[in-house]
Amino acid sequence: MLVPLIVSAALAAAQQSAAAPPPVQPPITVTGQQPPSAEQKVCKWSGTGTMFPKRICMTPDDWAKAESTAEGDIQRMREIQHGARCSDFRC
């Protein structure tokens, strides 16, 4: 009498666990993040003007802007130096 009771209890437990699937979780979405390949940063070491080199990381677009700004600054300095030398009309 005890064996059929245990078997029926085990059978009922197996049917309940098989009948109820686990709850489905919605997919996790994170807002405000860009894909990792979209804005990869490029790091360079800068050692001018200091004893310790410094690691600078920027996007390729930022590096292009910094290089064009530096070239424009150098050109303006050359024009100022040229004007200072040639102020007495010998050039």
C-alpha positions, 0 to 999 in steps of 0.5 A, spaced: 500 500 500 505 504 501 509 503 494 503 505 490 502 511 494 509 513 493 509 512 486 503 516 485 506 522 488 512 521 484 508 521 478 504 527 480 510 531 481 513 529 475 507 531 471 507 538 475 514 539 473 513 537 466 507 541 465 509 548 467 515 551 463 520 556 466 518 563 465 521 567 459 525 573 461 525 579 456 531 580 453 536 585 456 537 592 452 542 597 454 540 604 452 545 609 451 551 605 448 554 605 442 557 598 438 564 597 440 566 597 433 563 604 432 568 609 436 574 605 437 579 609 440 586 610 438 592 611 443 598 614 442 604 616 446 606 623 447 613 625 450 614 632 448 615 638 453 615 633 459 619 628 462 614 622 463 610 620 456 603 621 456 598 616 453 593 620 449 587 616 446 582 619 441 577 617 436 580 617 429 576 623 427 579 627 433 586 625 431 585 628 424 582 634 427 587 635 432 593 634 427 589 639 422 589 644 428 596 643 429 598 644 422 594 651 422 598 653 428 604 652 426 603 655 419 600 662 423 607 661 427 611 661 421 607 667 418 608 671 424 616 670 424 616 671 417 613 678 418 617 680 424 624 678 420 621 682 414 618 688 418 624 692 415 623 691 408 629 687 407 625 680 405 
